[in-house]
Amino acid sequence: MKKQLSGLLTRATFALAVISLLSVSALAQTPKKLLLVTVTKGFRHSSIPTAEKVLGELAAKSGAFTIDNVRQSEGDAEMSQKMTMAQLAKYDGVIFANTTGVLPLPDKAGFLDWIKSGKAFIGMHSASDTFHAENGVDPYIQMLGGEFRTHHAQAGIECLVQDKDHPATKPLGESYCIEREEVYLLKNYDSANVHELLVLDKHPNDKSVFGRFPIAWCKKYGQGNVFYTSLGHREDVWENPTYQKHLLGAIKWALGLEEGNSKPQMR
Ligand SMILES: [Zn+2]
């Protein structure tokens, strides 16, 4: 009887272990949900369709996340319908791929609070050319950590990796060389507020001018994870497998699927 009971218990324990393993793997396989915003109220990059294609492929290939698009539309209908607080509640985060200008978010303060509550924000290139303030710094830019100031002629650059363990930069090795890109010079950026991932040690257009020029970083915003890379002007940058690894690592980090440091190195 005792033997039967212990056999029964062993089987029950085993069954429970199998059930919990199954539920853990089911959880791990549930893709996260991202909104991909490509709405522009200023300059519109010709690389936007390429960005949408590449991010869609990364979602499908990785199985880590799915994408719903918020595109330019008549009367801003897509943004006003798909980005209400009730709609945002269905998502784990948002990607701003080459957005520009003052976007018609239905509730901008609510949107920022939504990120703060523990959502992911991933911004590429002109995501920092979005929500310029006439005076002072817009709260969106404070969330992002930096703002587009200007750019000069396209140039070849060597981006120096500042964190070799972070998912966004781990695949890049010591540095990431790009043959040709429009490189942003930023304002309202403070290295004490961000965890730097890529920087230049020379001015992109005048290599005799040494300095520190931020290219990509991540940071916390409340409980939320924020990632920004200023790269992503050109179609061939988006098509580059190295850039895509940079983005996929960043997205996984921002969604909490992979660990990475977000503490400012300069503090
Ligand atoms: Zn550009």
Residues whose N, C-alpha, C, O or C-beta is under 5 A from the ligand:
A	BS01	ZN	E182 H233
